[in-house]
Amino acid sequence: MDKKKQSKVPPVKRFKSNDDDDDVELPCSFEDQLAGMECEFDSPQAFGEGPENQSTNMKWSRPQPPDLDPKVDKLVFQQLDIDHYNGQPLKDMPGSQIGPVPIMRMYGVTMEGNSVCCHVHGFTPYFYVTVPFNFKESNCHELKSNLNKAILEDLRSNKDNIRETVLEVKLVKAKSIMYYKNDDDTTFARVSVALPKLIAAAKRLIERQPTSFGLMNPTFYETNIDFDIRFMVDTSVVGCSWIELPPAKWSLRTKDNSLKPESRCQIEVDVAWNQFISHQPEGEWLKLAPFRILSFDIECAGRKGVFPEPKHDPVIQIASMVIRQGESEPYLRNVFTLNTCAPIVGSQVFSFQSEAEMLSKWSDFFRELDADIITGYNICNFDWPYLINRAKHLKVDSFDFLGRIKNIRSVIKDTILQSKQMGRRENKSINFEGRVPFDLLLVLVRDYKLRSYTLNAVSYHFLQEQKEDVHHSIISDLQNENEQTRRRLAMYCLKDAYLPLKLLNKLMCIINYIEMARVTGVPLLCLLTRGQQIKVVSQLLRKSKGAGYLMPAYHGQGSEEQFEGATVIEPKKGYYADPISTLDFASLYPSIMMAHNLCYTTLVPPNIQKEINLSSDDVTVTPSNNMFVKAHKRKGLLPEILESLLAARKKAKADLKEEKGSIKKICA
């Protein structure tokens, strides 16, 4: 069947005129905008895959993937999310051949719009510990054997059936990132373990009885690094980077192979951790894949004067709008309604007599759509928890398989994010393996200081638009009347799904966060769910690895201490006939750190200042009497990081001035 495609009609414009004034163009209504959007809904049917197969609209599905031959074809995709799981080792892959082993997963999208799940094998967790000066290579086997035995005895249940906990102990030469102590390297033991969770157990057991392992007053390094961040640093992967799998270096999972697909991605592959290429975001690799971004909103029929509760109040409508990254308007618009609803030009309407059936069919649509980024307004703290709990109450068993891994349910967890920047915030966290929940409310609270954060206030502030005129107190009445009133409610719901997409586009949220993930080297999801520290640690770890430094495992203590800010001199008020010039620092604190080479690596410990023969020309003494060596003795890591960040910003501004293309200029 040929696709029927309605030509794109410009939004209807209405004019106000009279005999005396010129015509004044008024903004068109949302209904006019919706009617003017491209329509392509009468598409042939395709066979989709959720927990069960169901017939779905071809428009929902991704384009068919190409026929790939791993022996001759390369696979290139932009990774959007990274996680890991415990699995069994594969033959001919590096790492331990005694299970279980940690396996990384990278999820992404090709330039053609196909979804990818890449299993990365052979990367093992490790940490460093100081050893006595007389510790030799021959002592490594004893440390490995004793530590392996101690950890196995310490495991209470060993439900993972771990048989070998310590994989390797070897000596390495490196320097601590803390303090300047000439340039002499120190000997450390690098301890590789079977699973990430065993690092904490190994550290605890060594601290308890260090002499049992041939150690004296050990200091631990890099025991508190997230395993995903460790993998990204060691493989030079940054957030949202492009990954290339060269020919003959990877294998393809199919239903006919012994290793079958575990995800809903169209292309699922396996590769060794040292056999893929991570392209740095430069030149052609600055491009963005056509990510699918889903924005949705739900409406509930609450009781009078009572906030809706999933155990009592039904979900009556779910509106969805989908846009591809780089396009200007949503190519897919639909609304699922409980009971009949009059047609809406520019949107699909699916009506159901049963709420359970509506929720089941919407979850089928969600899985078939295979969105990369899920957005909306307050979806993490309201919409998603409400849908999952309501489906559980109605016994819609398949609803909560929302991630890209087929056998993993999405679970609601309470999380607390506490930082000096944002204070203490309690949120809901839901796992969507391979998808990024991008709640616009949380983004705005983090990045903007506004008087009000309601969707109506935010939309008016940034877009000069507002929601449809439906008060929450009449939602149940509109639902209970007829198909025309339910149509009015559907328009309200669709507008609430559309406004977040317009805000994302206006504020460049997706592009800004992707660029931040690239610069700081962390996954996109970490920018939304973690504080500032992980971004700093990621950059420090990358710089220190290249320079031969190790990061000590410090556990910071909470402090109410407030640092004194810059001195502000009150101006002399009055009228001045001659112009007055004002001076200001560009990036004041970074400029100070770069000018004086302030860093962990350049700080001289007070107890050895006399021992290392530093002259007054070699050091900078701060007002608090701390001493830092100057750059000619040792260049600090923090100044190098700051210089690269400022250089990147300066280059982006220079490129912006030269760029004549409007789209690229907006992205910059």
C-alpha positions as CSV (number, residue, x, y, z in Angstrom):
1,M,0.0,0.0,0.0
2,D,1.4,3.4,-0.9
3,K,1.8,6.0,1.8
4,K,-0.7,8.8,1.7
5,K,1.0,12.0,2.5
6,Q,-0.8,15.3,3.1
7,S,1.1,18.3,1.8
8,K,2.5,20.6,4.4
9,V,0.1,23.5,5.0
10,P,1.3,26.7,6.7
11,P,-0.4,27.6,9.9
12,V,-3.6,29.6,9.5
13,K,-3.1,33.3,10.2
14,R,-6.0,35.4,11.4
15,F,-6.1,39.1,11.0
16,K,-7.8,41.9,12.9
17,S,-8.7,44.9,10.7
18,N,-10.7,48.1,10.7
19,D,-11.0,51.1,8.5
20,D,-8.3,53.2,10.4
21,D,-5.6,50.7,11.3
22,D,-3.4,48.4,9.3
23,D,-4.1,44.7,9.6
24,V,-2.5,43.2,12.7
25,E,-1.4,39.5,12.5
26,L,-2.6,37.6,15.5
27,P,-0.9,34.3,16.6
28,C,-2.8,31.3,15.3
29,S,-4.3,28.8,17.8
30,F,-2.8,25.5,18.7
31,E,-5.6,23.8,16.7
32,D,-4.5,25.7,13.6
33,Q,-0.8,24.8,14.2
34,L,-1.7,21.2,14.6
35,A,-3.8,21.2,11.4
36,G,-0.9,22.7,9.5
37,M,1.6,20.1,10.5
38,E,2.7,17.4,8.1
39,C,0.4,14.3,8.2
40,E,1.5,10.8,7.3
41,F,-0.7,8.5,9.4
42,D,-2.3,6.2,6.9
43,S,0.7,4.0,6.7
44,P,0.9,0.2,6.1
45,Q,1.0,-2.1,9.1
46,A,4.2,-3.7,10.4
47,F,4.8,-6.4,12.9
48,G,6.3,-5.0,16.1
49,E,8.0,-6.6,19.1
50,G,7.2,-5.8,22.7
51,P,6.8,-8.5,25.4
52,E,4.4,-9.9,22.7
53,N,4.1,-9.3,19.0
54,Q,1.4,-6.9,17.9
55,S,0.3,-5.1,14.7
56,T,1.5,-1.5,14.7
57,N,1.7,1.5,12.5
58,M,4.7,1.6,10.2
59,K,5.1,5.3,11.1
60,W,6.0,4.2,14.6
61,S,8.8,1.9,13.6
62,R,12.4,2.8,12.8
63,P,13.7,2.4,9.2
64,Q,14.8,-1.1,8.3
65,P,18.5,-1.8,9.2
66,P,20.9,-2.7,6.4
67,D,22.2,-6.2,5.9
68,L,25.5,-6.1,7.7
69,D,28.4,-8.5,7.3
70,P,30.8,-8.1,10.3
71,K,33.7,-9.5,8.2
72,V,33.6,-6.7,5.7
73,D,31.4,-3.9,7.1
74,K,32.1,-1.4,9.7
75,L,29.4,-0.2,12.1
76,V,29.3,3.5,13.2
77,F,26.9,4.9,15.7
78,Q,26.5,7.7,18.2
79,Q,26.3,6.4,21.7
80,L,23.7,8.0,24.0
81,D,23.9,5.9,27.1
82,I,26.3,3.4,28.8
83,D,25.7,0.9,31.5
84,H,27.0,-2.5,32.6
85,Y,25.8,-5.9,33.8
86,N,27.2,-9.2,35.0
87,G,27.2,-12.0,32.5
88,Q,29.2,-15.0,31.3
89,P,32.5,-14.5,29.4
90,L,32.6,-15.1,25.7
91,K,35.2,-17.3,24.1
92,D,38.0,-15.4,22.3
93,M,37.3,-12.3,24.2
94,P,39.9,-10.7,26.6
95,G,39.5,-10.8,30.3
96,S,38.7,-13.6,32.7
97,Q,37.2,-16.8,31.3
98,I,35.7,-17.7,34.7
99,G,32.3,-16.2,35.1
100,P,30.7,-14.0,36.1
101,V,32.3,-11.0,34.4
102,P,31.2,-7.3,34.0
103,I,30.0,-6.5,30.5
104,M,29.6,-2.9,29.3
105,R,26.6,-1.9,27.1
106,M,26.6,1.1,24.8
107,Y,23.3,2.2,23.3
108,G,23.1,4.5,20.3
109,V,21.8,5.4,16.9
110,T,23.3,5.3,13.4
111,M,23.2,8.2,11.0
112,E,20.5,6.3,9.2
113,G,18.3,6.2,12.3
114,N,18.8,2.5,13.4
115,S,19.1,1.8,17.1
116,V,22.2,-0.1,18.3
117,C,23.1,-2.1,21.4
118,C,26.8,-2.9,21.7
119,H,28.1,-5.4,24.3
120,V,31.7,-4.6,25.2
121,H,33.7,-7.5,26.7
122,G,36.9,-7.9,28.6
123,F,37.2,-4.7,30.6
124,T,37.9,-5.4,34.3
125,P,37.6,-3.2,37.4
126,Y,40.8,-2.3,39.3
127,F,42.3,-0.1,42.0
128,Y,45.7,0.9,43.3
129,V,47.2,0.6,46.7
130,T,50.6,1.7,48.1
131,V,53.1,-1.1,49.0
132,P,56.2,-1.1,51.2
133,F,59.6,-0.2,49.7
134,N,60.7,-3.8,49.8
135,F,57.6,-5.2,48.1
136,K,58.7,-7.2,45.0
137,E,57.0,-8.8,42.0
138,S,57.4,-12.1,43.8
139,N,55.1,-10.8,46.6
140,C,52.2,-10.1,44.1
141,H,51.2,-13.7,43.9
142,E,50.9,-14.0,47.7
143,L,48.9,-10.8,47.9
144,K,46.6,-12.1,45.1
145,S,46.1,-15.5,46.7
146,N,45.5,-14.2,50.3
147,L,43.1,-11.4,49.1
148,N,41.2,-13.8,46.9
149,K,40.7,-16.2,49.8
150,A,39.7,-13.4,52.2
151,I,37.1,-12.0,49.8
152,L,35.6,-15.5,49.1
153,E,35.2,-16.1,52.8
154,D,33.7,-12.6,53.3
155,L,31.0,-13.2,50.7
156,R,27.8,-14.0,52.6
157,S,25.6,-15.6,49.9
158,N,27.8,-15.5,46.8
159,K,24.6,-15.7,44.7
160,D,26.7,-14.8,41.6
161,N,28.8,-18.0,42.1
162,I,32.1,-16.2,42.0
163,R,35.0,-18.6,42.0
164,E,37.9,-16.2,41.5
165,T,37.6,-12.7,43.0
166,V,41.1,-11.3,42.4
167,L,42.3,-11.6,38.8
168,E,45.7,-10.0,38.8
169,V,48.1,-8.0,41.0
170,K,51.0,-6.2,39.4
171,L,53.4,-3.4,40.3
172,V,53.2,-0.1,38.5
173,K,55.1,3.2,38.8
174,A,53.1,6.4,39.2
175,K,52.7,9.6,41.2
176,S,49.9,10.7,43.6
177,I,47.9,13.7,42.3
178,M,48.2,15.2,45.7
179,Y,51.1,17.5,46.5
180,Y,54.4,18.3,44.8
181,K,57.2,16.0,45.9
182,N,59.7,16.4,43.1
183,D,59.1,14.1,40.1
184,D,60.0,10.8,41.7
185,D,57.6,7.9,40.9
186,T,56.2,5.7,43.6
187,T,55.5,2.0,43.4
188,F,51.9,0.9,43.6
189,A,50.1,-2.4,43.4
190,R,47.3,-2.5,40.8
191,V,44.7,-5.0,41.9
192,S,42.2,-6.2,39.3
193,V,39.0,-7.9,40.6
194,A,36.3,-9.9,39.0
195,L,33.3,-7.5,39.6
196,P,33.1,-3.8,40.4
197,K,31.4,-4.5,43.8
198,L,34.4,-6.4,45.0
199,I,36.6,-3.3,45.1
200,A,34.9,-2.0,48.2
201,A,35.2,-5.5,49.9
202,A,38.9,-5.7,49.0
203,K,39.6,-2.2,50.4
204,R,37.7,-3.0,53.6
205,L,39.5,-6.3,54.2
206,I,43.0,-4.8,53.6
207,E,42.2,-1.8,55.9
208,R,41.2,-4.2,58.6
209,Q,44.4,-6.4,58.6
210,P,47.0,-4.9,56.2
211,T,49.8,-7.1,57.5
212,S,47.9,-10.2,56.4
213,F,48.5,-9.1,52.8
214,G,52.1,-7.9,53.2
215,L,51.2,-4.2,53.4
216,M,51.9,-1.5,55.9
217,N,49.7,1.6,56.4
218,P,48.3,1.3,52.9
219,T,46.8,4.2,51.0
220,F,44.2,3.5,48.4
221,Y,43.8,5.1,45.0
222,E,40.8,5.2,42.7
223,T,38.6,2.8,44.6
224,N,35.6,5.2,44.5
225,I,35.5,5.7,40.7
226,D,32.3,4.7,39.0
227,F,32.9,1.6,36.8
228,D,31.2,3.3,33.8
229,I,33.4,6.3,34.2
230,R,36.5,4.1,34.5
231,F,35.6,2.4,31.3
232,M,35.0,5.6,29.4
233,V,38.3,7.1,30.6
234,D,40.4,4.1,29.8
235,T,38.9,3.7,26.3
236,S,38.8,7.5,25.5
237,V,35.0,7.5,25.2
238,V,33.3,10.8,26.1
239,G,29.5,11.4,26.4
240,C,27.6,11.1,23.2
241,S,30.7,10.3,21.1
242,W,30.7,8.4,17.8
243,I,31.8,4.8,18.1
244,E,33.3,2.8,15.2
245,L,33.5,-0.9,15.0
246,P,36.1,-1.9,12.3
247,P,35.5,-4.8,10.0
248,A,36.3,-8.3,11.3
249,K,36.5,-6.9,14.9
250,W,32.9,-7.4,16.0
251,S,30.1,-10.0,15.8
252,L,26.4,-9.6,15.1
253,R,23.7,-11.2,17.2
254,T,20.7,-12.7,15.4
255,K,17.9,-15.0,16.3
256,D,19.6,-17.8,14.4
257,N,22.9,-17.5,16.3
258,S,23.8,-19.2,19.6
259,L,24.1,-15.8,21.2
260,K,20.7,-14.3,20.7
261,P,19.6,-10.6,21.0
262,E,18.6,-9.5,24.5
263,S,17.5,-6.0,23.6
264,R,14.8,-4.3,21.5
265,C,17.5,-2.5,19.4
266,Q,17.5,-3.2,15.7
267,I,21.3,-4.0,15.7
268,E,22.9,-5.8,18.5
269,V,26.6,-6.6,18.5
270,D,29.6,-7.8,20.6
271,V,33.1,-6.4,20.6
272,A,36.2,-6.5,22.7
273,W,37.0,-3.4,24.8
274,N,40.2,-2.7,23.0
275,Q,38.9,-3.3,19.4
276,F,36.6,-0.3,18.8
277,I,37.4,3.3,17.9
278,S,36.0,6.2,19.9
279,H,36.1,9.4,17.7
280,Q,36.7,12.6,19.5
281,P,34.0,15.3,18.9
282,E,35.9,17.2,16.3
283,G,35.3,18.0,12.6
284,E,32.8,15.6,11.0
285,W,32.3,13.8,14.4
286,L,30.5,16.9,15.8
287,K,27.4,15.8,13.9
288,L,24.3,14.5,15.7
289,A,22.4,11.3,14.9
290,P,18.6,11.6,14.3
291,F,17.7,10.7,17.9
292,R,14.0,10.1,18.5
293,I,12.6,12.4,21.2
294,L,9.3,11.5,22.7
295,S,7.3,14.1,24.7
296,F,4.1,12.9,26.4
297,D,1.5,14.1,28.9
298,I,-1.2,12.3,30.8
299,E,-4.6,13.4,32.2
300,C,-6.3,11.8,35.2
301,A,-10.0,12.0,36.2
302,G,-9.5,13.0,39.8
303,R,-12.1,13.3,42.5
304,K,-13.3,16.8,43.5
305,G,-10.8,18.5,45.7
306,V,-8.5,15.5,45.9
307,F,-5.1,15.2,44.1
308,P,-5.2,12.1,41.8
309,E,-4.1,8.8,43.3
310,P,-3.2,5.8,41.0
311,K,-5.1,3.4,43.2
312,H,-8.4,5.3,42.8
313,D,-8.3,7.7,39.8
314,P,-8.1,6.5,36.2
315,V,-5.8,7.7,33.5
316,I,-8.2,9.1,30.8
317,Q,-5.8,10.4,28.1
318,I,-2.2,10.1,27.1
319,A,-0.9,12.5,24.4
320,S,2.4,11.8,22.6
321,M,4.5,13.9,20.2
322,V,7.7,12.6,18.6
323,I,10.4,14.6,16.9
324,R,13.7,13.7,15.3
325,Q,16.8,15.6,16.4
326,G,17.4,18.3,13.8
327,E,13.8,18.6,12.6
328,S,11.6,21.5,13.3
329,E,8.2,19.9,14.1
330,P,7.0,16.6,15.5
331,Y,6.4,14.0,12.7
332,L,4.2,11.8,14.9
333,R,1.3,13.1,17.0
334,N,-1.3,10.9,18.7
335,V,-3.6,10.8,21.7
336,F,-4.9,7.7,23.4
337,T,-8.3,8.3,25.0
338,L,-10.6,6.5,27.4
339,N,-14.0,6.5,25.7
340,T,-14.8,8.0,22.4
341,C,-13.2,11.3,21.1
342,A,-14.1,13.4,18.1
343,P,-11.4,13.5,15.3
344,I,-8.5,16.0,15.5
345,V,-7.0,17.2,12.3
346,G,-3.2,16.7,12.4
347,S,-3.3,14.0,15.1
348,Q,-4.1,10.3,15.4
349,V,-6.8,9.5,17.9
350,F,-7.1,6.0,19.5
351,S,-10.1,5.4,21.7
352,F,-10.6,2.6,24.1
353,Q,-13.5,1.5,26.3
354,S,-11.1,-0.1,28.8
355,E,-8.5,1.8,30.7
356,A,-6.3,-1.4,31.0
357,E,-6.4,-1.9,27.3
358,M,-5.5,1.8,26.7
359,L,-2.5,1.5,29.0
360,S,-1.4,-1.8,27.3
361,K,-1.7,-0.4,23.8
362,W,0.2,2.8,24.7
363,S,3.0,0.7,26.2
364,D,3.1,-1.3,22.9
365,F,3.3,2.0,21.0
366,F,6.1,3.2,23.3
367,R,8.2,0.0,22.7
368,E,7.6,0.1,19.0
369,L,8.5,3.7,18.7
370,D,11.9,2.9,20.5
371,A,12.5,6.5,21.6
372,D,16.1,7.5,22.5
373,I,15.1,10.5,24.7
374,I,11.9,10.8,26.7
375,T,10.8,14.3,27.7
376,G,7.8,16.1,29.2
377,Y,7.0,18.3,32.2
378,N,7.5,16.7,35.6
379,I,7.3,13.2,34.1
380,C,9.9,11.7,36.5
381,N,8.0,12.7,39.6
382,F,4.4,12.4,38.4
383,D,3.5,11.0,34.9
384,W,5.8,7.9,34.9
385,P,5.2,6.9,38.6
386,Y,1.4,7.4,38.0
387,L,1.4,5.3,34.9
388,I,3.5,2.5,36.3
389,N,1.5,2.3,39.6
390,R,-1.8,2.6,37.8
391,A,-0.9,-0.2,35.4
392,K,0.2,-2.4,38.3
393,H,-3.1,-1.7,40.1
394,L,-5.0,-2.7,36.9
395,K,-2.8,-5.8,36.5
396,V,-1.4,-4.7,33.1
397,D,1.6,-7.0,33.5
398,S,3.5,-6.0,30.3
399,F,3.3,-2.3,30.9
400,D,6.5,-1.7,32.8
401,F,8.9,-3.3,30.3
402,L,9.9,0.2,29.2
403,G,13.6,-0.1,28.7
404,R,15.6,-1.5,25.8
405,I,16.5,-4.8,27.5
406,K,13.5,-7.1,27.1
407,N,13.5,-8.9,30.4
408,I,14.1,-5.9,32.7
409,R,11.1,-4.0,34.3
410,S,11.2,-0.3,35.0
411,V,11.2,0.3,38.8
412,I,10.4,3.4,40.7
413,K,13.0,4.5,43.3
414,D,13.3,7.4,45.6
415,T,16.5,9.4,45.2
416,I,18.0,12.4,47.0
417,L,20.3,14.9,45.2
418,Q,22.1,17.2,47.6
419,S,24.5,19.9,46.5
420,K,25.5,23.4,47.5
421,Q,24.2,24.6,44.1
422,M,20.7,23.1,44.3
423,G,20.3,22.2,48.0
424,R,18.5,19.0,48.9
425,R,16.0,17.7,46.4
426,E,13.9,14.5,46.5
427,N,13.0,12.9,43.2
428,K,11.8,9.7,41.7
429,S,14.3,7.7,39.6
430,I,13.1,5.1,37.0
431,N,15.4,2.9,35.0
432,F,14.9,2.9,31.2
433,E,17.9,0.9,30.0
434,G,19.2,2.5,26.8
435,R,16.8,5.5,26.9
436,V,17.5,8.9,28.6
437,P,14.6,10.4,30.6
438,F,15.0,14.2,30.1
439,D,12.5,15.8,32.4
440,L,12.2,19.4,31.3
441,L,11.1,20.6,34.8
442,L,14.3,19.3,36.4
443,V,16.4,20.8,33.7
444,L,14.8,24.3,34.1
445,V,15.1,24.1,37.9
446,R,18.8,23.2,37.6
447,D,19.7,25.8,34.9
448,Y,17.3,28.8,35.3
449,K,16.2,31.0,38.2
450,L,12.5,31.7,37.6
451,R,9.7,33.1,39.7
452,S,7.4,30.2,38.9
453,Y,8.2,26.8,37.4
454,T,4.7,25.8,36.3
455,L,4.4,24.8,32.6
456,N,2.1,27.8,32.0
457,A,4.5,30.3,33.5
458,V,7.6,28.8,31.9
459,S,6.0,28.7,28.4
460,Y,4.9,32.3,28.7
461,H,8.3,33.4,29.9
462,F,10.3,31.8,27.1
463,L,7.7,31.3,24.3
464,Q,5.0,33.9,25.0
465,E,2.6,31.0,24.7
466,Q,0.3,29.4,27.3
467,K,-1.5,26.1,27.8
468,E,-5.0,25.5,26.4
469,D,-7.7,27.1,28.5
470,V,-8.9,24.1,30.6
471,H,-8.9,24.3,34.4
472,H,-8.0,21.2,36.2
473,S,-11.3,21.3,38.2
474,I,-13.3,20.6,35.1
475,I,-11.3,17.7,33.6
476,S,-13.5,15.0,35.0
477,D,-16.6,16.9,33.8
478,L,-15.2,17.1,30.3
479,Q,-14.4,13.4,30.3
480,N,-17.9,12.4,31.5
481,E,-19.9,14.4,28.9
482,N,-19.4,13.6,25.2
483,E,-16.9,13.1,22.4
484,Q,-16.7,16.8,21.7
485,T,-15.8,17.7,25.3
486,R,-13.2,14.8,25.3
487,R,-11.8,16.3,22.1
488,R,-11.3,19.6,23.9
489,L,-9.5,17.7,26.7
490,A,-7.4,15.9,24.1
491,M,-6.3,19.3,22.6
492,Y,-5.3,20.4,26.1
493,C,-3.3,17.2,26.6
494,L,-1.6,17.5,23.2
495,K,-0.6,21.1,23.9
496,D,1.0,20.0,27.1
497,A,3.0,17.4,25.2
498,Y,3.9,19.9,22.5
499,L,5.1,22.8,24.7
500,P,8.1,20.9,26.2
501,L,9.3,20.2,22.6
502,K,9.1,23.9,21.8
503,L,10.9,24.8,25.0
504,L,13.7,22.2,24.2
505,N,14.1,23.7,20.8
506,K,14.0,27.3,22.0
507,L,16.5,26.8,24.9
508,M,18.7,24.3,22.9
509,C,18.6,22.0,25.9
510,I,19.4,18.7,24.1
511,I,22.3,20.2,22.2
512,N,23.7,22.0,25.2
513,Y,23.6,18.9,27.4
514,I,25.1,16.8,24.6
515,E,28.0,19.3,24.3
516,M,28.4,19.3,28.0
517,A,28.6,15.5,28.1
518,R,31.3,15.7,25.3
519,V,33.4,18.3,27.1
520,T,33.2,16.7,30.6
521,G,33.4,13.1,29.4
522,V,30.4,11.8,31.3
523,P,27.2,10.0,30.1
524,L,24.3,12.3,29.2
525,L,22.1,10.8,32.0
526,C,24.8,11.7,34.7
527,L,24.3,15.4,33.9
528,L,20.6,15.1,34.8
529,T,20.9,12.9,37.9
530,R,24.3,13.7,39.4
531,G,25.9,16.9,40.7
532,Q,29.0,18.8,39.7
533,Q,31.6,16.4,41.2
534,I,31.3,13.6,38.7
535,K,32.1,16.1,35.9
536,V,35.2,17.3,37.7
537,V,36.4,13.8,38.6
538,S,36.0,12.6,35.0
539,Q,38.1,15.4,33.6
540,L,40.7,15.0,36.3
541,L,40.9,11.3,35.8
542,R,41.5,11.7,32.1
543,K,44.3,14.3,32.6
544,S,45.9,12.4,35.4
545,K,45.9,9.1,33.5
546,G,47.8,10.7,30.6
547,A,50.3,12.4,33.0
548,G,51.0,9.3,35.1
549,Y,49.1,10.5,38.2
550,L,46.7,8.5,40.5
551,M,43.8,10.0,42.4
552,P,43.6,9.1,46.1
553,A,40.3,7.7,47.4
554,Y,39.2,10.6,49.7
555,H,35.7,10.5,51.2
556,G,34.6,14.1,51.6
557,Q,32.9,15.1,54.8
558,G,29.9,17.5,54.7
559,S,30.8,21.0,55.7
560,E,28.8,24.2,56.3
561,E,31.9,26.3,55.7
562,Q,31.2,29.1,53.3
563,F,34.1,30.5,51.2
564,E,34.5,34.2,51.1
565,G,33.7,35.6,47.6
566,A,35.4,38.5,45.7
567,T,35.6,41.9,47.3
568,V,33.0,44.3,45.8
569,I,34.0,48.0,46.2
570,E,31.0,50.4,46.5
571,P,30.9,52.9,43.7
572,K,31.2,56.7,44.3
573,K,27.7,57.8,43.4
574,G,27.3,61.0,41.5
575,Y,27.1,62.6,38.0
576,Y,30.2,62.3,35.8
577,A,30.5,64.5,32.7
578,D,33.4,62.5,31.3
579,P,33.0,58.8,30.4
580,I,34.1,56.3,33.0
581,S,35.7,53.0,31.9
582,T,35.1,49.8,33.9
583,L,37.3,46.8,34.0
584,D,36.2,43.2,34.8
585,F,38.0,39.8,34.8
586,A,36.9,37.3,32.2
587,S,36.4,34.0,34.2
588,L,37.8,35.4,37.5
589,Y,38.5,32.2,39.5
590,P,39.8,30.2,36.5
591,S,42.1,33.1,35.6
592,I,43.5,33.1,39.1
593,M,44.1,29.4,39.1
594,M,45.8,29.5,35.7
595,A,47.9,32.6,36.5
596,H,49.3,31.1,39.7
597,N,49.3,27.5,38.7
598,L,47.0,26.4,41.5
599,C,46.4,22.7,41.6
600,Y,46.5,19.5,43.7
601,T,49.7,18.5,41.9
602,T,51.5,21.8,42.6
603,L,50.6,22.2,46.3
604,V,53.8,21.9,48.5
605,P,53.2,20.0,51.8
606,P,54.2,22.2,54.8
607,N,56.4,19.5,56.3
608,I,58.7,19.1,53.3
609,Q,59.1,22.6,52.0
610,K,62.7,22.8,53.2
611,E,63.6,19.3,52.0
612,I,62.9,19.8,48.3
613,N,65.1,22.9,47.9
614,L,62.6,25.4,46.3
615,S,63.7,29.0,45.9
616,S,61.3,31.9,46.2
617,D,61.3,32.2,42.4
618,D,60.0,28.6,42.2
619,V,56.8,29.1,44.3
620,T,53.8,31.2,44.8
621,V,52.7,31.8,48.4
622,T,49.0,32.5,48.8
623,P,47.5,34.9,51.5
624,S,46.6,31.8,53.6
625,N,50.3,30.8,53.5
626,N,49.8,27.8,51.2
627,M,52.7,27.3,48.8
628,F,52.3,26.2,45.1
629,V,55.2,25.6,42.7
630,K,55.2,27.6,39.5
631,A,54.6,26.2,36.0
632,H,58.3,26.0,35.1
633,K,58.7,23.4,37.9
634,R,55.5,21.5,37.2
635,K,52.4,22.5,35.2
636,G,49.3,21.8,37.2
637,L,46.5,19.6,35.9
638,L,43.7,22.0,36.9
639,P,45.2,24.9,34.9
640,E,45.5,22.6,31.9
641,I,41.9,21.6,32.1
642,L,40.8,25.2,32.5
643,E,42.9,26.3,29.6
644,S,41.4,23.6,27.3
645,L,37.9,24.5,28.4
646,L,38.4,28.2,27.8
647,A,40.1,27.5,24.5
648,A,37.1,25.4,23.4
649,R,34.7,28.2,24.3
650,K,36.8,30.8,22.5
651,K,37.0,28.6,19.4
652,A,33.2,28.1,19.5
653,K,32.7,31.8,19.6
654,A,35.1,32.4,16.7
655,D,33.4,29.7,14.7
656,L,30.0,31.3,15.4
657,K,31.2,34.7,14.0
658,E,32.4,32.9,10.8
659,E,29.3,30.7,10.4
660,K,26.8,31.9,7.9
661,G,24.4,29.0,8.0
662,S,21.5,29.7,10.3
663,I,21.0,26.1,11.6
664,K,24.6,25.6,12.4
665,K,24.7,29.0,14.0
666,I,21.8,28.2,16.3
667,C,23.5,24.9,17.3
668,A,26.7,26.8,18.2
